[in-house]
């Protein structure tokens, strides 16, 4: 197959926005998608993240046209596609299973969608060569799928979705069938391909690390609603609810009462003493029951600076030494904290060791108490 000498991406369409307005999808008595509104910007790599049953795949299938919503509106660019069939939406879909035809070569698999669209032979060859070049599979064009690794098969599935020049790329847990090493490699490749192609992409996963490392923005779904939406760093460092804090990464929770302020810092009274915080969820006021979220890597096992706030005395035990980092359990006044210690100085496996524990106010996140949602 002749590889084009020009830029293989030049014929792809300009990126478009995807807008969901008050979308609803109901299965029996279950509201799988519950009045979700989102705007995905042109060229954005947007992740839908959440546990099994949260509604993320149902939402993606509504965008693709495989599920018809019971309410709301879907706009791709300036077109209302809410009631259009999948083949009229100009979207490319990459599934969890590679769904490649085993009797066809790589090139034939990639060309299949173009043949169904009655694209001419010369144009088909040109597009297939460009798509395979994009995913670095040109030298495997005549191989059969069973001659490829899992990562190579997923590249072919990507090429098949890209070759039709979609306005939007939809990916449904595309890496879940790969081993850990291949998953890491393909994360980078998928981001590279989407960015080089200038595509708007919507990606479903339950893997937090995958979302944090690849997404431009992500939405955390819970029970059919969007719990939080924002850039990965914002969602991780400034969660708006206990669910978001515990689903994205690991955290320690401490119950307390918002007790006022001291300058720019909030004061939270707990049974471990008073904590100061520079990160308070919106809508909370003095006297409210709250929960503190303390990430394990923000808790420091060392002598704190003079007059540093948020100091505790604890007993370190059950250390897991991993070389560059140790994972400790630290008992403080009946509370057990998980602490990640980089370049660890303390290893307490068979006995407990006393140590200071402290956390910067910037890393103390004040959330609504259990059962309460943060105001919009």
N, C-alpha and C positions, 0 to 999 in steps of 0.2 A: 504494500500500500504506500502510495506517495505521500510524504509528509509535507504540508504546506510550508512555504518559506516565509510567508507573512505571519503577523501576530495571530495565533489561533483564537484569541479572545475578541478580536476586533468586531466580529459580527454579532456578538451577544448584545441583547437589548439593554437600554439604560435601566438602572435599578428603579424599582417602584416602591411605594409605601404599601403596607397592608394594615387596614383599619378594621377593627372589630367593634361593633356598636351594640352593647346590651345583649350579647349573644346568650341564647338559652338552648339547651338540649336535654330532653327528659327521656329516660328509659323506665317505663312503668311508674313506680313511686320514687325513683331515684332521679334527682336533678344533677346530672353529671357535669353540666356547664350551667352556672347559675349567674346570669346577667353579667357576663364578662365584657369589659371594654378595654381595648388595648390599641396602641398605635405603634407599629413597627416601622422605623424610618427606612428610607431608600438605602440599600447597600448594607444594612445592619445585619449582624449575625445574632439572632435573638433566640434565647433558650426558654423552653417551658419545662420547669423542674418541679418534681414533687414525688411523693410516695405512690405506690400502686393504688389505683382507684381514685386518684385525686382529680381526674378529668383531663389530664394533659394530652393523651392520645386521642380522646374524643374531640377535643378542641382542634387538634391538628387535622383530624379526618373531616371536620366541618369545613375547615379552610380548603382542604383538597377537594371537597365535593362528595366524599364517600358517605358522610352523614349529613342529612338535611336538618338544619337547626329548626327548633320550634318557635323561635323568636329572635329578633335582632337582625343585624345586617353585616355583611362582609364585603369590604371594598378592596380590590387589588388595583393599585393605581387609581385611576378615575372611573373604574368600572365596578358596578354593583354585580357581584358574582354569586350572591346568596342562593339563587335558585338555578344556577347554571350547572350542567353536568361536568364531571371532572375534565373531560377532554377539551372543554371550551374555556377553561380557566387560565391556561398558559402557565401551569405550575409543573415542576418536575418533582417526582416523589422517589425517595430512597428509603427502602423498607428495612426492617430488622433482619429479615432473611434476604439473601442476595437476589433470589428470584431470577436466576439466570437460566436460559435454556441450555440443558447439558449437551444436546446434539449440535448446537451451533458454535461457531468460533467466537472469540472475543469481538471481532469486528462485526460479525453478523448479529450478535446480541445488541451491540451499541446501535446498529443501523435499524433495528426492528421498529422502533417508534417512528422513524422517518418514513419507512416503507408503508406503515399504516396510514401515514399522512400524505401518501402519494407524492413524496418529494422525488425529483428526478435523480437518476443514477449518478451523474457527475457531481451534483450538489451533495448527495448523500455521502459519496466517497470523501469529498472535501471536508464535510462536517465531522464524519467519523474520525478521520485522521487528526483533525484539530482537537476533538474531544479526548482522544487517546494520548495525544501529546500533552494536553493539559494535566492529565492524571498520571503521566509518566509510564504509560503502558504500550507505547508504540511497538516495542520489540516483542510484545506478546499478542499481537493482533490476530495471528492465525492459530493460537492455542485454544484448546477447549477448557471450559471452566474447571474440570476435574484435574487439569494440569497446573492449576494456580493455587497459591496459598490463600488463606482467608482474607488477608489484607489486600492481595491483588484482586480477588473477586469483588471486594467492596469498592475498589477503585473503578472496576468495570461498571458496577452498579451506578456509581457517581457519573461516569462518562455517559452512560445511557440516559440519565436524567438531564445532563447538561446539553446533550447533542440536539435536543429539540428547541434550544434557545428559550428556556422558560423565563418568565418575568419574576418568578419566585421559586426557590428551592425549598422543599419540605423534607425533613429527615426524621424518621421515627426510630429512635434508639439504634442508629446504624452500626454502632461498635459493640453491641452487647454480645455478639457471638465470637468475638476475638479474644485471644489471650491477653494478659496484662501488658506485655511488651508491645504487642501490635496495637493495642488500644492507645498507648502513649504516642506511638509513631503516627497513627492515623488522626489523632486530635490535631496535630500540627498540620498535617496534609489537608484536612478538610478546611481548616481556617485559611490556609494558603490558597486553595482552589477557589473558595468563595470570594476571597478578597481580590484575587487576580481577575476573576470573572466579573467582579463588580455586582454580584448578585445579592438580593435580599434573601436571607435564609432563615427559616424557622426550624428549630432543632429540639426534639423531645428527648429527655433523658431523666433517669432517676439518680444518676451519678453526679454527686456534688462537685467532685474534683474536676470532672469533665466540663461542667458548666463554668466553674470558676476560672479555669485555665483557657477557655476558648471564647466565651461569650463576650459580645460588646455590652449587652444588657441581658438580664434574665428576669423571669417572673416565677415566683414560688407559688404553686397552687396547693390548695388544701380544701377538700370537700366541695370542689366545683367552683371555688372563688379564688381570686388572686389575693394571696396573703401579703405579698410585697413585690414590688417591681423596681428595678434600678440596675446600675452597673455592679459587677460582681463585688468589688471592694466595698462599696456602700452597703450592699445587702449583708455582707459578712461582718463588717465592723460596726454597722449601725442597724441591726435588725429592729423591726417595729413590733414584734410579738414573740412570745415564748416559743411558738411553733417555728417561726422563721429562724430564731436563734439556735434551736436544737436540731433542726433539719439540715441547716447549712453549717457543717463542721461540728465541733464539740464545744460544750460550755458547762459552766457551773452555775446553778441558780441559788440565790439567797433571798428569802422573803423579807420584806420590810415595809416601812411607812415613809412616804415623802414628807420630810419635816421642815421644809423651808429652803433657804439658800444662804450662801456665804460668798459674797461677791458674785462671780460668774459661775460658781459651782453650786450644784444641788446637794442638799444634805439628806441622807436616807438613814433612818434609825432601824437597826436590826438587832437580833439577840447576840450578835458578835461585836456590837458597838456601832458607831456612826461611820458611814462611808460617805465620801465626797465624790461627785460625778460631774463630768462635763458633757455627758451624752444622755439626755432625757427625752423619751418618746413624746411626741406631740400630744397635747390635750390633757396632760397630767397636771394636777394641782396639789398644793400642800394638804396633807391629811389623807391622800389617796393611798390605798394598799398597792404596793408595787413589788416587782421582782427584779433583782439585780442579775445581770448576765455577765459572767467573768470568764473569758476564754482561757483555756489552760496555758497557752503560750504567753499570756500577758501577766500571769502570776509569777513573781520573782522570788526565788529562794536565795536571798543574799541580805547583807546588812543594808537597810534603806538609807538614803541621804538624810541628813539632819532635818528634823521637823517635817519629813515626808508624811503625807496623809495615808490612810488605808493600810496601817501596819497591823499585823497579826502575829501571834506566836503559835507555832504548830509542831506536830510530831510527824516526821517524814517516815513512811513505811511502804513496803511492797513496791520497791523500785523495779522498773524494767529497763535495763541498760541496753541501748541500741547503738552505742558508739558515739556518734555526734550529738545524740539527744538521749535523755532519760525520761521516762514517764513515771511520775510518782503519785502515790496517794498521800495526802497530807490531812491529818486530823486536826481541826481547830474547833474547840468548844463543842464537840458533838457533831460538827459538820465535816464531811469528807470531801476534799477538793481534789480534782485531777489537775496535775501541774506538769507541763512540758518544759524541761530544763535543757537549754542548748549548751553544749560543752560542759556537761555536768561535773560538779565538784562533790556532790553528795550522792552516794549510792547506799540505800538502806533496804536490804533484802530480808535478812533474818531477824533484824531488830530495828527499833524505832530510833530516830535521831532528831533532836530538837533543832528547830531553825526558825528564823524570822521569815515571814511571808508578807509581801506587799504588792500593791498594784497602783498604777498611775490613774488619776481621776479620768483621763482621756479614755481609758480602757474599761471603765465601769459604766455599763449601759443600763439605764433605768427603763424598765418595761412595765406595761400594765400587769396587774396580778393575774394569776391563773384564771381562765374563764372569761377574762375581759379582753375585748379587741381594742387596739389603738385606734383612735378616731382618724377618719380620713383627712 
